[in-house]
Amino acid sequence: MDMKDFFKDLFNYNYSTNQKLWDAFQANAGKTSERVLALYSHIVNAHQIWNNRIDKRLTAFGVWDLHTIEACRDIDQANYEHTLQILNTLDLNATVNFTMRGKACHKKASDLLFHIINHSTYHRAQIATDFRQSGIDPLNTDFILYEKG
């Protein structure tokens, strides 16, 4: 398996897991904390921001902008499709120049793509904790248990 295929697997997992999380929000409407929606919005916002840094598109969202749960699902779909387009066209070893917190940064595209996955996983773990505190069984979102479709 080459690196592009590996990243496609990771982003398929990421998208699938985010969509299952959306289903869990729908099934538990009114039971989740406001923080859960803020974290889910943050996941999709950050994914879009990092995609746009790689692909030099304008960013539409701030990192902590809040969306409806329905909008999060659509944004996640658009992010996934954009990432696949990036993977199909970009050299993963290409250097991406971007600004973060006013500082010029230079990283390999593969590092930024991995960051998206790692960042999403981190915040989904926070959502799992909030689910448990709200009496909702958290989803099992471990990559190793992901069934490739």
C-alpha positions as CSV (number, residue, x, y, z in Angstrom):
1,M,0.0,0.0,0.0
2,D,1.4,3.4,-0.9
3,M,1.0,6.5,1.2
4,K,-1.9,7.9,-0.8
5,D,-3.8,4.7,-0.3
6,F,-3.0,4.8,3.4
7,F,-4.3,8.3,3.7
8,K,-7.4,7.5,1.7
9,D,-8.1,4.7,4.3
10,L,-7.6,7.1,7.1
11,F,-9.9,9.7,5.6
12,N,-12.5,7.0,4.8
13,Y,-12.3,6.0,8.5
14,N,-12.5,9.6,9.6
15,Y,-15.6,10.4,7.4
16,S,-17.3,7.1,8.4
17,T,-16.7,7.8,12.1
18,N,-17.9,11.4,11.9
19,Q,-21.1,10.3,10.1
20,K,-21.7,7.6,12.8
21,L,-21.3,10.3,15.3
22,W,-23.9,12.4,13.5
23,D,-26.2,9.4,13.7
24,A,-25.6,9.2,17.4
25,F,-26.4,12.9,17.9
26,Q,-29.7,12.3,16.0
27,A,-30.6,9.3,18.1
28,N,-29.9,11.2,21.3
29,A,-31.3,14.6,20.4
30,G,-31.8,16.6,23.6
31,K,-29.5,14.4,25.7
32,T,-26.1,15.7,24.6
33,S,-24.4,18.7,26.1
34,E,-23.9,22.0,24.2
35,R,-20.1,21.2,24.4
36,V,-20.6,18.2,22.2
37,L,-22.0,20.2,19.3
38,A,-19.2,22.8,19.8
39,L,-16.6,20.0,19.6
40,Y,-18.2,18.5,16.5
41,S,-18.4,21.9,14.8
42,H,-14.7,22.4,15.7
43,I,-13.7,19.1,14.1
44,V,-15.3,20.0,10.8
45,N,-14.1,23.6,10.9
46,A,-10.5,22.6,11.5
47,H,-10.7,20.0,8.8
48,Q,-11.8,22.6,6.3
49,I,-9.2,25.1,7.5
50,W,-6.4,22.6,7.1
51,N,-7.7,21.4,3.7
52,N,-7.8,25.0,2.6
53,R,-4.2,25.6,3.8
54,I,-3.1,22.7,1.7
55,D,-5.2,23.5,-1.4
56,K,-5.1,27.4,-1.0
57,R,-8.8,27.9,-0.9
58,L,-10.4,30.6,1.2
59,T,-11.5,29.4,4.6
60,A,-15.2,30.1,5.2
61,F,-15.3,29.2,8.9
62,G,-13.5,30.2,12.1
63,V,-12.1,27.4,14.1
64,W,-14.7,27.6,16.8
65,D,-17.7,28.7,14.7
66,L,-20.8,26.8,15.8
67,H,-23.1,25.0,13.3
68,T,-26.3,23.1,13.5
69,I,-25.9,19.3,13.6
70,E,-27.4,19.1,10.1
71,A,-24.8,21.6,8.8
72,C,-22.0,19.6,10.4
73,R,-23.0,16.6,8.4
74,D,-22.9,18.5,5.1
75,I,-19.6,20.2,6.0
76,D,-18.0,16.9,6.8
77,Q,-19.1,15.5,3.4
78,A,-17.6,18.5,1.6
79,N,-14.4,18.2,3.7
80,Y,-14.1,14.5,2.8
81,E,-14.6,15.1,-0.9
82,H,-12.0,18.0,-0.8
83,T,-9.5,15.8,1.0
84,L,-9.9,13.0,-1.6
85,Q,-9.3,15.6,-4.4
86,I,-6.2,16.8,-2.6
87,L,-5.0,13.2,-2.3
88,N,-5.6,12.6,-6.0
89,T,-3.7,15.6,-7.2
90,L,-1.0,16.6,-4.6
91,D,2.4,15.2,-4.0
92,L,2.4,14.2,-0.3
93,N,6.0,15.3,0.1
94,A,5.2,18.8,-1.2
95,T,6.0,21.6,1.2
96,V,2.9,23.6,2.2
97,N,3.5,27.2,3.3
98,F,0.9,28.7,5.6
99,T,0.5,31.1,8.4
100,M,-0.6,30.0,11.9
101,R,-1.2,32.5,14.7
102,G,0.7,35.1,12.7
103,K,3.8,32.9,12.2
104,A,5.0,31.6,8.8
105,C,5.1,27.8,8.8
106,H,6.3,25.2,6.3
107,K,5.3,21.5,6.6
108,K,4.9,18.5,4.3
109,A,1.4,18.0,3.0
110,S,1.4,14.5,4.6
111,D,2.1,16.0,8.0
112,L,-0.9,18.4,7.6
113,L,-3.1,15.5,6.5
114,F,-2.0,13.4,9.4
115,H,-2.7,16.3,11.7
116,I,-6.4,16.4,10.5
117,I,-6.8,12.8,11.5
118,N,-5.1,13.2,14.8
119,H,-7.0,16.3,15.7
120,S,-10.3,14.8,14.9
121,T,-9.5,11.7,17.0
122,Y,-8.6,13.8,19.9
123,H,-11.8,15.7,19.9
124,R,-14.0,12.7,19.3
125,A,-12.5,11.3,22.5
126,Q,-13.7,14.4,24.3
127,I,-17.2,13.8,22.8
128,A,-17.1,10.2,24.0
129,T,-16.4,11.5,27.5
130,D,-19.3,13.9,27.3
131,F,-21.6,11.2,26.0
132,R,-20.7,9.0,28.9
133,Q,-21.3,11.9,31.4
134,S,-24.8,12.4,29.7
135,G,-25.7,8.8,30.1
136,I,-25.1,7.9,26.4
137,D,-23.0,5.0,25.4
138,P,-20.0,6.4,23.5
139,L,-19.3,5.1,20.0
140,N,-16.3,2.8,19.6
141,T,-14.3,4.9,17.2
142,D,-10.9,3.1,17.3
143,F,-9.3,2.9,13.8
144,I,-8.2,-0.7,14.4
145,L,-11.9,-1.7,14.6
146,Y,-13.0,0.2,11.5
147,E,-14.4,-2.1,8.9
148,K,-13.3,-1.0,5.4
149,G,-16.3,-0.9,3.1
